[in-house]
Amino acid sequence: MGVNLSTGSEPDSASDQPTTTGLDARRIGTVALVFMIIAASAPLTVVAGGVPSNFAITGLLGIPLSFVVLGIILVLFAIGYAAMSRHVHNAGAFFAYISKGLGKPVGMGAAVTALVAYNSMQIGIAGMFGFVFSSFLDSIFGLQVSWWVCALIAWVIVGIMGVLRVDFSAKVLGIIVGTEFLVVIIYDIIGLSHSPEGVTAGGMLPDQLFAPGVGAALAFSIAAFMGFESGAIYNEEVKDPKRTAGRATIIAVSIIAVFYAFSAWAMTVAEGTSNVVGRSQEFGPDLMFVFLGEHAPVWFVDLANLLFLTSLLAALVAFHNIVARYFFALGRDRVLPSVLARTSRRTGAPIAGSLTQSGLALVVILVFAIAGPGSEDPLFPVVTLFTWLTNMGAFGLVLLMALTALAVVGFLRSHSHEYSLWTRAIAPGLSAIGLLILFISIVVNFNVLIGLEGTSVLSWLLPAIVLVPGIIGTIWALVLRSSRPQVYAGIGTGGSLG
């Protein structure tokens, strides 16, 4: 697709030329946004891959309860987040919220950290997609295709969807998420009807979670929610900026928490409380498909595997859209090159941000593709690209959510006449405490999360890749305050000081 990013002049035709008129407003309704939020969390991927991995690594039965605990913390977060979204409509949600609640230097640092974290999530998922797609082609068609070739196929699809109308992406993601839920619900029903040790409360009892290893369990489970906060990122494109994003965020996080808790509990019942950890350690992310292979028709197992792929693809599209809008917001505020604020005249998509994200993803995938042949491990893209980068992303995003919760308290102090003490201080304050505890848990257990025993260079290097750019961003804002005060004044304003 030819795009001229060097000029904002009027195009000769109605082709897909860039413009600076802004994002395509009034396109997304509440239901569509709920599906887009849930797509980023990839329900089938979490239940099929994340839950058994959590059982296997932590050895705890209380994984279902971990989703309930985290759901409560994140609903508390969403209450204040939704209130602030009524007043701040900015595609760089964390960036804008933290800038307005904690100050522009902290906001600028948060923006850069968000870019690194969201890019890490998006590109890391590409590694898992490449591995799963390669395995799928081999098992179904006998085709042996390198994981990185498969990842590049997804890269092309995601890149195309990134420059199309956002409501088209919403419709596609809605279909994918709906089918994911259907497959997992069928698995849950089969699992509960099988129940070799009976239907019990196993997995939901406090002593099964709050034991040695609880920090690692919560750190694993919080990754399943990543992307739930993205509703506010679309606040410039929703039908009702004052209500849609906030309402969709609360609905989405409630659905995600209940669905994951119920499905993880169903897995515990399906395998039996005495077997679920051992079976998870034996089969890992294949556990759900092994169970379905034992209790469901072959065609359904193949369908579930195919939908596992589309689940990953949906997450790739969702995180790609988030990154593109962050680039757009930072370009519009001129803290990054203003060319990043260019949008497509035909589709209203943040085309420059989308192309930039695609470029970054391509470079990282190719780097790992070049490094991969030296490894004898067929799981190379999973244990490196996916595991390293998605945990980096979760690390950064939990910190940003904690800062955002504090920013909500700071911002809503001036709106005491509109909101109760619960909404403007207690709920976000409690969520900030919970999120900071989670962040510490991730730091302490980071080596466990990336599959290492003991400390190593990666234990501090990967978190540093997320944090150091944020520190540099904060310093850059302080430099702008003295050298370019007009640009500094525009940080987090959406390009308008009015």
Protein Blocks (a to p, Z undefined) as FASTA:
>chain_A
ZZdfkbccdcfbfcdcddfebpcehkbcfklmmmmmmmmnommlmmmmmmmmmmmmnopa
klmmmmmmmmmmmmmmmmmmmmmmmmmccfklmlmmmmmmnojklmmmmmmmmmmmmmmm
mmmmmmmmmmmmmmmmmmmnopacdfklmmmmmmmmmmmmmmmcfklmmmmmmmmmmmmm
mmmmmmmmmmmmnomnopafehiafklmmcghklmmmmmmmmmmgojlmmmmmmmmcfbl
mlmmmmmmmmmmmmmmmmmmmmmmmmmmmnopklmmmmmmmnmmmlmmmmmmmmpcfklm
mmmmmmmmmmmmmmmmmmmmmmmmmmmmmmmnopacfklmpccfklopafklmmmmmmmm
mmmmmmmmmmmmmpcbfklmmmmmmmmmmmmmmmmmmmmmmmmmmmmmmmmmmmmmmpcf
klmmmmmmmmmmmmmmmmmmmmmmmmmmnopgcjdfklmmmmmmmmmmmmmmmmmmmmmm
mmmmmlmmmgonlopaZZ
